[in-house]
Amino acid sequence: MRVEITDTVVEQLADVLDSGQLEQPTNWMGAQFLAQDFGFDELARFVVEADAATYYEALTRAADRADADVPLP
């Protein structure tokens, strides 16, 4: 489902990327578990509700913010 990508989601996802703990950024389930570990409720909820295209769009925005190189399929 297409859900809104908020600034908070992008910021929290960038923090997850910056942590270096997410080995495969395209693994949305791993992102959800880390979001829960970090206490990022909005990001965890987003990952559950978003479709793959929406998650990848948020991931691209977060990678730009975190200045991370994230290869996307």
ABEGO torsion letter per residue (X at the ends): XBBBBBAAAAAAAAAAAAAGABABAABAAAAAAAAAAAGBAAAAAAAAABBAAAAAAAAAAAAAAAGBBBBBX
